[in-house]
Amino acid sequence: MNIPATLKYTKDHEWVKMEGNTAIIGITEFAQGELGDIVYIDIKTVGQELKQHEVFGTVEAVKTVSDLFMPLSGKVLEVNATLESDPSKVNADPYGDGWMVKVAVSDSKEFDNLLDAASYGALIGK
């Protein structure tokens, strides 16, 4: 199971990569594996200010629909437009081409409280 050490994680299985004050957010390899084949991503929060733990969208797999939770408070700047036509990128490359949103972070201290790779690995039993 791939759990990149350069990222931070949530207990809800989102990952975060910081680039300056911008967070790139997606779901983990573990999460996409649990969901199965992803068929639709529904994120309509561009331009919205969201608080940490609020729902920023949903991911639909063949068997289920799951909420996506904001790991950090901030304004949603961008949604990965390629997922609209090819949501399977989340299955194929969850930490790369399968990223979901970019967020202007309003409280960088929240990032420090996210799980590191070792803690996330322990959470999922890996």
N, C-alpha and C positions, 0 to 999 in steps of 0.2 A: 504494500500500500504506500503510495507516494504522499508524504506530508512534508512539503518544502520547509526547511528551517528558516527561510527568509520571510515567511508570512506569519501573520497572527490569525487566530481562530476564535470562533464562538462556540458555546455549548449547543447552539442551534445548527452548527455545521456550515456556517459561512466562513470564508477566508477574506483577509484584508491585506493589501499591499499598499504601502504609503509611498507616494511620489510628491515630495514637498508637503503642501497642505491638502493634496488630493488623494483620496482613498479609492483604489480599484477593488471591487468586491465581487465575489462569486460564491458558488457552493463547492464544497470539498469533494474529492474523489470518493470518499466514503459515502457522502450524501447522494451523489449521482448514482452510485452503485446500489444503494438501498432503494432509490426511486425506480430504477430500471430505465427503459428507453424513454427519454424526454421528448415529448411531442409538441409542447407549446410553452412559451414564456410570456407572461402577462405582467408588464411593468408600465404603469401609467403615472409615475410620480416625478417625471422630469420637471425641474423648476420648483419643486416643493421642498420645504424645510421639514425634516423629520427628526424625531428624537431617537436616541438609541433604543433598540428593541421594538420599535414600531414596524408594522408590516409595510414593505416597499413594493411588493408584488407577489405573484404566485408562479409556481412551476408545475406544469401538468405532465405527468407520465402516463403510460398506458393504464396503470392500475390505480393511480391516486392523484390528487392535487394537494400541493403543500405550500404554505405561506413562506415568504422570504422575509427575514427579520433584519432590520438595519443594525449593523454592528457598532456604528458610530453616529452620533448626532451630526447633522449637516444638511446641505442643499444638494439634491440630486442634479448633477450637471448633464449627464449623458447616459443613455442606455445603449448597449451593444446591439446596433441595428442588424447585424448579420444573424442574430439569433431569431429574428422574425421569420426569415426564410429557411434557416437551418438550425433549429434548436438542438439538434443532435451534437453540435459542437461542444455542448456542456458535457455530454458523455465522453466524447473523443478527447477533449483537452480542457478539463475543468479549470486548470490553473493558467491557461494561456488564452487561446481563441474563444474559450467558453466563459470569459468574464461577463458579468451582467451589468453593473452600473459603475459610474465614476461619481464621487461625492466630494464636495468642498467641505472639509471637516471643520466643525465649529468648536470642538473641545478636544484638543490633541491628547489630553490626559486620559481620555477614555481608551485610546489605543494602547497605552501602557498596561491597562487592566485586562486586555484580551489574553487568551491562552497562547503560549508558545507551542512550537511543534511537539515537544516532549509531553507537555500537559495535555494537548489535544490527543496525541497518540494513546496516552493513558486513559483518557475519557472513552475512547472507542475500542479499547482493549487491544491495541496494536503496539 
